[in-house]
Amino acid sequence: MAVEMLGQSPVASDRQVRPFSPATRAGDFVFVSGQVATGDNGEIVVGGIEAQTRQVFRNIEKVLALAGCTLEDVCKANVWLDDARDFGSFNRVYMECFGSHRPARSTVESRLVTDVKLEIDVIAYKPKA
């Protein structure tokens, strides 16, 4: 089974190409690289944890679509929060985005590489047609 790279390596606001794929497919599993709150221009979205969480989910949805997936196909999410005090506000938006779908999840507080409030990666399961 070959691993399929999905999408083009992202270009950040410094115009440097990042050394990873937005997602990979291995069989029926799709692995989405960590997404942060950047807009289409590579700039970090201004706003608090709720605005940034919504942008992260928009980014996740775009990447999932590369594999023909939606949030309904997500079976696992990993979340890194810059500040644990944002946990409640983050959870409210997270539940809005996933609706009644409840994938397995891990959440930790962690210093992040860029000046963002969170990062999320997901694993989706969608058998190839």
C-alpha positions, 0 to 999 in steps of 0.5 A: 500500500502506497502513501498518497500525498494530498495537496500542495505544501503550504506557503506561510506568510514568510513565503517559505514553502513548508516541508509537509503535505496538508494530508496523506492517505494510507489505505482508508485512513486520511491523516491531516497535518496540524492546522492553525488559524491562518487565512488563505494569505498565510497570515494568522487570523486576528481574534481570540480562541473562538475566532481562531478555532473557527478558522482552524476548522475551516482549514481542516474542512478544506484539507479533508475535502482533498480526500473526499472527506468531511468532519463526519469522517473524522475518528480522532482529533489531537488538540494543542491549546496555548493556554488551558484557560481557553478550554471552555471557550474552545470546547463550545466552538469545537462542539458547534463544528462537530455537531453530534459527531464525537470523534476520540480526542486528546487535548493538551496545553503546549507552547506552540511554534507560531503565535496562535492559540491552538493547533489541531490535527485529525485522522479520518476514515473513509474507504476509497470508492 
